[in-house]
Structures are given as structure tokens and as C-alpha cells.
Amino acid sequence: MKCFQNALVYVAGEGLKKCSLSFGDKITSFEAQGEIIALPDDAVVLPGFIDEHIHGAGGSDAMDGTEAALSTIARTVAEEGTTGFLATTMTQSPAAITKAMNAVKTYRAKAPKEGAAVLGVHLEGPFIACKFKGAQPEEYVAKPDCAVFDEYNAASGNAIKIVTLAPEAEGAKELIAHLTKKGIVASIGHSAAKYADIETAIAAGACNVTHTYNAQSPLHHRDIGTVGSALLNDKLNCELIADAIHVSVPAMQLLVKCKPENKLTLITDAIRAKGLGDGESELGGQKVFVNNGEARLADGTLAGSVLRMNRAVENLVKKVGVPFLRAVDFATINPARNLGIDKQAGSIALGKNADFTVLDGNYDVVCTVRGGNIVYARR
């Protein structure tokens, strides 16, 4: 048993509260019990961050298709307060995607305690639109196909939790219905969809928008496209890369203003370059150049991010004007709800997983706890 004694804790339903917090692998009490973990005076104990869309970090990528790569990502993101994430793929050859799925299956079966937990897979592509492929290689773009998806899902150990697809593509409606029946999130992204396409997708079960604003049909006054539909429809949960690079501050403010508080989720969409500083990196066999925190292909196309989740929360508060606890919800309980794990994770309440991130007054991570184990501690 461990304990944060007389700490400032974000307690579900109560807000910030000065109290003690005791835990084993689950939260057991709001009284001091067990080994006390010392915290600085300006520390605040929050639920662990959940990143439902991240490709890589620390020099590794989910598409490397190895347990070692997943371990590196898990340990690296724990340093930013993330306790769980979806290993996110990209449009690549069937063999490469299958290799990545197999690695996730093997890694999850071993249930390592180090770093953040791999909660499953976000299959981003190959079922996307060439027009809005972004940094994804066009030669591997494929039509939505239920049988192909089932093969990938089986290879992952049925770990796929989100699938990004273009709903206007042939076969998309059938795949969305197939995913929905299985309890998997069908996410609209890398799409040239018009409003009518989005409405059809929602009727079939689509409920998420991949990195809202980016790589999708923009808002136009004659057809509001994917962006306008994301802003308009309260059924859609919207992912947001809050680095003020992928999305401008006014655009973030508009999204926050339009969406219900439980329908906006922070993601990093980070690539292997995260945590390595400026320089040359790689994404799907393509050279990526990181300069001043911006990751771009040689032609200038944005290629994921190097954003840290604690900085995403900070950006929402300081640049967008979102209240602190609401910004925290966007990185914790909202992704937990989206993934259907909110009864176990995403907030601090008795009986829930002992997953915490502790921030100081500068939004720096003091320590990260996952399943009651300290998986990162600032030196």
C-alpha cells in the first residue's frame, strides 16, 4: 500500500480537494495508509493521462512491429504523465500492419509493469482518402473491407479499439456498422466527406473524429464537410492535437466552444521523434524533419507531432483559456469514456485503477503511477 498524504487531489465529483489518497493497484481510501510518497508543496494529483492516438516516442514507432519499440514508447510517454495509450498504426503494406498487430498481441500478453499500459490499437488507415492522406503513403491506401479488418484484429489479439477511415469510400458504411457491432470506435478521418456522408456514417455508428481539422474536408458555407460536421454534431467525439501548430489557437477555441464538455479528447499524434529534440527522423519510410517542435515531411506536410500530453493540457489552459480541470478531463475521463474503460480508469474514485499523474505548478511531471506502481519519478 502507498499513500499521498495531505495532497491536493482531483477527486471525481468533488474537484480539487486537500486529502490523503491511499492505493494498491486500486484506489482504496482517502485516508493515509501505507508508505507515504513525498510530494512538493505545489503538486496536484490527477488521473493518469490517456492518449488514444500516438504513433511513437523515444526513437520508436508502433509500426516497427517489435515488443522493444512498444516498451520504449511506454516508458517515454510515462514521463509526460500518460498511464495508458493506443499504439497507433499508419497506412502501410498488409504485412507491415500485421507485424505491428502481432507485436501488440505479444506485448499485451506479457503485461509488463514498466511505463504506460498499451490499452490496444488505433488503426489509422489504410482505409482513408488519397486526397487527404496527409503524411500517409498513398500506394498503400485501401478500400474499407470488413474481412481485411478482421484479419488485422485477429492478429492483434482483438486489441483494436479505434479505426480511422474515410466514410465516403466504397465499403465504409458496412465497415462502420461492423465495427460498431463489435464495440470498436469508428472514427472519421483522412476524409473528403461531405455533410451527407458524415450523417450516413453517424447513422451507421461512427462516433469519433480523428485529429479534428487536420487531413479532412474543411468547413464551407455550401457544404460544411468533415470539420463543420464535427463542430455541429454532438454525437461526435473530437480528437485535438493541442500544440498550436496543427490547429491555431482561435480554431481550438471554436472547437471548445462548440463541443459538449464530454466530447473533446486531447491526443498527441506523436511520432518516434518525440523526446529526441530537433533533427531528422522517420515516419513510414519517409524522412521527417523536426524544427522548433514542428515535424514535417520534405514538402512541408505536417507529419505527426512531438507534443507531450502535459504540455497539451498546459496549452489549453494558458493559450486557449480552458479551465484547468476541464482541460484535465479532456486528457483523462473523456478518452476513457470514448474507449469504454471509464469504470476502471480516467478519474480518481474508490475502486478505480491507481493511475495518476502528479504535476507541479509549471505543469512539469513530478511522478507517474500506473496500477499502483511508480513508473516515472522526476530526479
C-alpha positions as CSV (number, residue, x, y, z in Angstrom):
1,M,0.0,0.0,0.0
2,K,1.2,3.5,-0.9
3,C,-0.1,6.9,0.0
4,F,-0.1,10.6,-1.0
5,Q,-0.6,12.3,2.4
6,N,-2.5,15.6,2.7
7,A,-2.1,16.3,-1.0
8,L,-4.2,18.4,-3.5
9,V,-6.1,15.7,-5.4
10,Y,-8.6,15.9,-8.2
11,V,-11.4,13.7,-6.8
12,A,-14.2,12.7,-9.1
13,G,-17.3,14.7,-8.4
14,E,-15.6,16.9,-5.9
15,G,-12.9,18.8,-7.8
16,L,-9.6,19.7,-6.2
17,K,-9.6,18.5,-2.6
18,K,-6.9,18.6,0.1
19,C,-6.8,15.0,1.3
20,S,-4.8,11.8,1.5
21,L,-5.0,9.1,-1.2
22,S,-4.1,5.5,-0.4
23,F,-3.8,2.8,-3.0
24,G,-2.5,-0.6,-4.0
25,D,-3.3,-1.5,-7.6
26,K,-6.7,0.2,-7.0
27,I,-7.6,3.3,-5.0
28,T,-8.5,2.1,-1.5
29,S,-9.0,5.1,0.7
30,F,-8.9,8.8,1.1
31,E,-7.2,8.4,4.4
32,A,-3.5,8.0,5.0
33,Q,-2.5,4.3,4.9
34,G,0.8,2.7,3.9
35,E,4.1,4.0,2.6
36,I,3.9,7.8,2.1
37,I,5.2,9.2,-1.2
38,A,6.6,12.7,-0.6
39,L,5.4,15.4,-3.0
40,P,6.4,19.1,-3.4
41,D,4.2,21.8,-2.0
42,D,2.8,22.8,-5.4
43,A,1.9,19.3,-6.5
44,V,-1.5,18.3,-7.8
45,V,-2.5,14.7,-8.1
46,L,-4.6,14.0,-11.3
47,P,-5.9,10.9,-13.0
48,G,-3.3,9.4,-15.4
49,F,-3.5,10.8,-18.9
50,I,-4.8,8.5,-21.7
51,D,-3.5,9.0,-25.2
52,E,-5.8,7.3,-27.8
53,H,-3.7,8.4,-30.8
54,I,0.1,8.1,-30.6
55,H,2.4,6.5,-33.2
56,G,5.7,6.6,-31.3
57,A,8.2,8.3,-29.0
58,G,11.8,8.0,-27.8
59,G,13.0,6.8,-31.2
60,S,10.5,4.0,-31.6
61,D,7.2,3.6,-33.6
62,A,4.3,1.2,-33.3
63,M,4.9,0.3,-36.9
64,D,8.4,-1.0,-36.0
65,G,6.4,-4.1,-35.0
66,T,8.5,-5.1,-32.1
67,E,8.0,-5.5,-28.3
68,A,11.1,-3.4,-27.7
69,A,9.6,-0.5,-29.7
70,L,6.4,-0.7,-27.7
71,S,8.4,-0.8,-24.4
72,T,10.3,2.3,-25.4
73,I,7.1,4.2,-26.3
74,A,5.5,3.1,-23.0
75,R,8.5,4.2,-20.9
76,T,8.8,7.5,-22.8
77,V,5.2,8.6,-22.5
78,A,5.1,7.8,-18.8
79,E,7.5,10.8,-18.4
80,E,4.7,13.1,-19.6
81,G,2.1,11.6,-17.2
82,T,0.5,9.2,-19.6
83,T,-0.6,5.9,-18.0
84,G,-2.3,4.3,-21.0
85,F,-2.2,4.7,-24.8
86,L,-3.3,3.1,-28.0
87,A,-0.4,2.0,-30.2
88,T,-1.4,3.8,-33.5
89,T,-0.5,2.4,-36.9
90,M,-0.5,4.1,-40.3
91,T,-1.2,3.3,-43.9
92,Q,1.4,0.7,-44.8
93,S,1.6,-2.7,-46.5
94,P,-0.6,-5.5,-45.1
95,A,2.5,-7.3,-44.0
96,A,3.8,-4.3,-42.1
97,I,0.4,-3.7,-40.4
98,T,0.1,-7.4,-39.5
99,K,3.6,-7.4,-38.0
100,A,2.6,-4.4,-35.8
101,M,-0.6,-6.2,-34.7
102,N,1.4,-9.3,-33.7
103,A,3.8,-7.2,-31.6
104,V,0.9,-5.6,-29.7
105,K,-0.7,-9.0,-29.1
106,T,2.6,-10.4,-27.7
107,Y,3.4,-7.3,-25.7
108,R,0.0,-7.1,-24.0
109,A,0.0,-10.9,-23.2
110,K,3.2,-10.4,-21.2
111,A,1.5,-7.4,-19.3
112,P,4.8,-5.6,-18.5
113,K,4.5,-3.2,-15.5
114,E,7.1,-0.7,-16.8
115,G,5.8,2.5,-18.3
116,A,2.3,3.2,-19.6
117,A,-0.1,0.4,-20.5
118,V,-0.7,-0.4,-24.1
119,L,-4.5,-0.3,-24.0
120,G,-4.9,-1.5,-27.5
121,V,-4.6,-0.3,-31.1
122,H,-5.7,2.7,-33.0
123,L,-5.8,1.5,-36.7
124,E,-5.2,4.8,-38.6
125,G,-5.6,3.7,-42.2
126,P,-5.3,2.1,-44.6
127,F,-9.0,2.8,-45.2
128,I,-8.5,6.5,-45.9
129,A,-9.0,9.0,-48.8
130,C,-6.0,9.8,-51.0
131,K,-7.0,13.4,-51.2
132,F,-6.5,13.9,-47.5
133,K,-3.8,11.3,-46.9
134,G,-1.6,13.8,-45.0
135,A,1.8,12.1,-44.3
136,Q,0.5,8.6,-45.1
137,P,1.9,6.9,-48.2
138,E,-0.7,6.8,-51.0
139,E,0.5,3.5,-52.5
140,Y,-0.9,1.6,-49.5
141,V,-4.3,3.3,-49.3
142,A,-7.1,0.6,-49.5
143,K,-10.9,0.4,-49.6
144,P,-12.6,-0.3,-46.4
145,D,-13.1,-4.1,-46.0
146,C,-14.6,-6.0,-43.1
147,A,-12.6,-9.2,-43.9
148,V,-9.3,-7.3,-44.0
149,F,-10.1,-5.6,-40.7
150,D,-11.0,-8.9,-39.1
151,E,-7.6,-10.3,-40.1
152,Y,-5.8,-7.3,-38.5
153,N,-7.9,-7.5,-35.4
154,A,-7.2,-11.3,-35.0
155,A,-3.5,-10.6,-35.5
156,S,-3.7,-8.1,-32.6
157,G,-5.4,-10.4,-30.2
158,N,-8.7,-8.5,-30.8
159,A,-7.0,-5.4,-29.4
160,I,-8.1,-2.8,-32.0
161,K,-10.2,-0.1,-30.2
162,I,-10.4,2.6,-32.8
163,V,-10.3,2.6,-36.6
164,T,-9.8,5.7,-38.6
165,L,-11.5,5.6,-42.0
166,A,-12.9,7.8,-44.8
167,P,-16.7,7.4,-44.6
168,E,-17.2,8.4,-48.2
169,A,-15.2,5.5,-49.5
170,E,-16.8,2.4,-51.0
171,G,-17.4,-0.2,-48.3
172,A,-17.1,2.3,-45.4
173,K,-20.7,2.2,-44.3
174,E,-20.5,-1.6,-44.0
175,L,-17.2,-1.4,-42.1
176,I,-18.6,1.2,-39.7
177,A,-21.6,-1.0,-38.9
178,H,-19.3,-4.0,-38.5
179,L,-17.0,-2.1,-36.0
180,T,-20.0,-0.7,-34.1
181,K,-21.4,-4.2,-33.6
182,K,-18.1,-5.2,-32.1
183,G,-17.9,-2.2,-29.8
184,I,-15.0,-0.7,-31.7
185,V,-14.9,3.1,-32.3
186,A,-15.3,4.0,-35.9
187,S,-13.5,7.4,-36.4
188,I,-13.9,9.7,-39.3
189,G,-10.5,10.9,-40.5
190,H,-8.2,11.5,-43.5
191,S,-11.5,12.1,-45.3
192,A,-13.0,14.2,-48.1
193,A,-16.5,13.6,-46.8
194,K,-19.4,15.9,-47.3
195,Y,-22.1,16.6,-44.7
196,A,-24.3,13.9,-46.1
197,D,-21.5,11.3,-45.9
198,I,-21.0,12.2,-42.2
199,E,-24.7,11.9,-41.4
200,T,-24.7,8.4,-43.1
201,A,-21.6,7.4,-41.1
202,I,-23.1,8.6,-37.8
203,A,-26.3,6.6,-38.6
204,A,-24.1,3.5,-39.1
205,G,-22.4,4.1,-35.8
206,A,-19.4,6.4,-36.4
207,C,-18.8,8.4,-33.2
208,N,-15.3,9.9,-33.3
209,V,-13.3,12.4,-35.4
210,T,-9.6,11.8,-35.9
211,H,-7.3,14.8,-35.2
212,T,-10.1,17.3,-35.9
213,Y,-9.3,20.0,-38.5
214,N,-6.3,18.0,-39.8
215,A,-6.4,15.9,-43.0
216,Q,-10.2,16.4,-43.6
217,S,-12.6,18.3,-45.7
218,P,-12.9,21.9,-44.4
219,L,-15.9,24.0,-43.4
220,H,-17.5,25.7,-46.3
221,H,-20.8,27.6,-46.3
222,R,-22.4,25.5,-49.0
223,D,-21.2,22.2,-47.5
224,I,-19.8,22.1,-44.0
225,G,-17.7,19.0,-44.7
226,T,-16.0,17.0,-42.0
227,V,-14.8,19.9,-40.0
228,G,-18.2,21.6,-39.9
229,S,-19.9,18.3,-39.1
230,A,-17.5,17.7,-36.2
231,L,-18.4,21.1,-34.8
232,L,-22.1,20.7,-35.3
233,N,-22.9,17.2,-34.3
234,D,-22.9,16.5,-30.5
235,K,-22.7,12.7,-31.1
236,L,-19.1,13.0,-32.4
237,N,-16.2,13.0,-30.0
238,C,-13.4,15.2,-31.4
239,E,-9.7,14.5,-31.1
240,L,-7.5,17.5,-30.8
241,I,-3.7,18.0,-31.2
242,A,-3.3,21.0,-28.9
243,D,0.2,22.1,-29.9
244,A,-0.9,25.4,-31.6
245,I,0.9,24.1,-34.7
246,H,-1.6,21.6,-36.1
247,V,-4.5,23.8,-35.0
248,S,-4.4,27.5,-34.4
249,V,-5.5,28.9,-31.0
250,P,-8.7,30.5,-32.4
251,A,-9.6,27.2,-34.1
252,M,-9.1,25.4,-30.8
253,Q,-11.3,28.0,-29.0
254,L,-14.0,27.4,-31.6
255,L,-13.9,23.7,-31.1
256,V,-14.0,24.0,-27.3
257,K,-16.9,26.4,-27.6
258,C,-18.9,24.1,-29.9
259,K,-18.4,20.7,-28.3
260,P,-20.1,19.4,-25.2
261,E,-17.6,19.0,-22.3
262,N,-17.5,15.2,-22.7
263,K,-17.0,15.2,-26.4
264,L,-13.4,16.6,-26.8
265,T,-10.3,14.4,-26.3
266,L,-6.7,15.5,-26.3
267,I,-4.3,13.4,-28.3
268,T,-0.6,13.9,-29.1
269,D,-0.4,12.1,-32.5
270,A,3.3,11.9,-31.6
271,I,5.9,10.1,-33.8
272,R,9.2,8.5,-32.9
273,A,10.9,11.9,-32.8
274,K,9.1,12.8,-29.6
275,G,11.7,13.3,-26.9
276,L,14.7,13.4,-29.2
277,G,14.8,17.1,-30.0
278,D,15.2,18.8,-33.3
279,G,16.7,16.9,-36.3
280,E,15.9,14.3,-38.9
281,S,13.6,11.4,-38.1
282,E,11.3,9.0,-40.0
283,L,7.7,8.1,-40.5
284,G,6.5,5.2,-42.6
285,G,9.7,5.2,-44.6
286,Q,9.5,8.9,-45.2
287,K,12.1,11.4,-43.9
288,V,10.7,13.8,-41.3
289,F,12.4,17.0,-40.2
290,V,11.8,18.3,-36.7
291,N,12.5,22.0,-36.2
292,N,11.3,24.2,-33.3
293,G,8.9,21.5,-32.3
294,E,7.3,21.1,-35.7
295,A,7.6,17.7,-37.5
296,R,7.3,18.0,-41.3
297,L,8.0,16.0,-44.5
298,A,10.4,17.4,-47.0
299,D,7.5,19.0,-48.9
300,G,6.3,20.8,-45.7
301,T,3.4,18.4,-44.9
302,L,2.9,18.1,-41.1
303,A,3.9,14.6,-40.1
304,G,2.5,14.0,-36.6
305,S,3.8,15.8,-33.6
306,V,6.3,15.8,-30.8
307,L,3.8,17.1,-28.3
308,R,3.8,15.9,-24.7
309,M,0.4,15.4,-23.1
310,N,1.2,17.6,-20.1
311,R,2.0,20.4,-22.5
312,A,-1.2,19.8,-24.4
313,V,-3.1,20.4,-21.1
314,E,-1.0,23.5,-20.4
315,N,-1.6,24.9,-23.9
316,L,-5.4,24.5,-23.4
317,V,-5.3,26.4,-20.1
318,K,-2.7,29.1,-21.0
319,K,-3.4,29.7,-24.7
320,V,-7.0,28.7,-25.2
321,G,-8.4,29.8,-21.8
322,V,-9.9,26.4,-20.8
323,P,-10.3,26.0,-17.0
324,F,-7.7,23.6,-15.6
325,L,-9.9,20.8,-14.5
326,R,-11.8,20.8,-17.8
327,A,-8.5,20.6,-19.7
328,V,-7.5,17.6,-17.5
329,D,-10.9,15.9,-18.3
330,F,-10.0,16.2,-22.0
331,A,-6.9,14.0,-21.3
332,T,-8.4,11.6,-18.8
333,I,-12.1,10.8,-18.4
334,N,-13.1,11.8,-21.9
335,P,-10.7,9.3,-23.7
336,A,-11.7,6.7,-21.0
337,R,-15.4,7.1,-21.9
338,N,-14.6,7.0,-25.6
339,L,-12.8,3.7,-25.1
340,G,-15.4,2.3,-22.8
341,I,-13.0,2.0,-19.8
342,D,-14.3,4.8,-17.7
343,K,-15.5,2.5,-14.9
344,Q,-11.9,1.5,-14.3
345,A,-9.8,4.5,-15.4
346,G,-10.0,8.2,-16.2
347,S,-10.8,9.6,-12.8
348,I,-9.9,9.3,-9.1
349,A,-12.5,7.4,-7.2
350,L,-12.6,4.5,-4.8
351,G,-12.1,1.2,-6.5
352,K,-10.7,2.6,-9.7
353,N,-7.2,1.8,-11.1
354,A,-4.5,3.6,-9.2
355,D,-3.3,5.5,-12.3
356,F,-2.1,9.0,-11.5
357,T,0.0,11.8,-12.9
358,V,1.4,14.4,-10.5
359,L,2.1,17.8,-11.9
360,D,3.8,20.8,-10.3
361,G,2.9,24.4,-10.7
362,N,4.8,24.6,-14.0
363,Y,2.9,21.6,-15.5
364,D,6.0,19.5,-15.2
365,V,5.6,15.9,-14.2
366,V,6.7,15.0,-10.7
367,C,5.8,11.4,-11.0
368,T,3.5,8.9,-12.8
369,V,1.8,6.0,-11.1
370,R,0.3,3.1,-13.1
371,G,-1.6,0.3,-11.3
372,G,-0.1,1.4,-8.1
373,N,3.5,1.3,-9.3
374,I,5.6,4.4,-9.8
375,V,6.6,4.2,-13.5
376,Y,8.3,7.6,-13.6
377,A,9.7,9.8,-10.9
378,R,11.5,13.1,-11.6
379,R,15.0,13.2,-10.4
